[in-house]
Amino acid sequence: MNFINRLFVMIGLVIAIAVAPISIVLVLFFTSGIANTLNNLEHTLGGGASAFLIQVICVITALTVFIVSILLLFLELNRPMARHLRVPQVTDGQVEVTDEAIVQRLEHNIMLLADIVSVKPRVAATKKGTAVDAFIELETSPEVNVPQKTQEVIAAAKQVMEQQMGLQVGKIVVQLNYSRKETKSQGA
């Protein structure tokens, strides 16, 4: 929806940029011609053989704009809410946790590892809804040992999701990128 909003704003601005100078020139230099044109338009729309056709076109245009506006307003207001994932380890009741809570906890615990510059985790329930898949995008210092750091991150993610949050872990995917910034190593 954000893309559509930007697109409409850009189109509106381009139209305003094109129409504004033209309308200023018309108003300043062709005032009498504009008045005659508006009088002729009034007579044409109010009567004549094509009056009914013009009225139908105006009504269809207005209805189209109205329906599209209502649809866009509905789509804008009806955004998906945070997803809730059920915690299966609780037996005396039912506990649900939002995906945002899982992301925040993963982010916090993975940032505690050495040589991690930034982390952007994403989580989703598996198709059956019994486990949680995680995609973790990392930015590390260039001198990091990739297999070792990946195993540390996967272990931390499993520890957070299984032991701290009581969730079943599905697939964990780690994407590692190197940082161009100087970082201080927390493990040294």
Secondary structure, DSSP 8 states (H G I E B T S, - for coil): -HHHHHHHHHHHHHHHHHHHHHHHHHHHH-HHHHHHHHHHHHHHHHSSTTHHHHHHHHHHHHHHHHHHHHHHHHHHH------EEE-TT--SS--EEEHHHHHHHHHHHHHTSTTEEEEEEEEEE-TTSSSEEEEEEEEE-TT--HHHHHHHHHHHHHIIIIIIT---EEEEEEEEEE-SS----S--
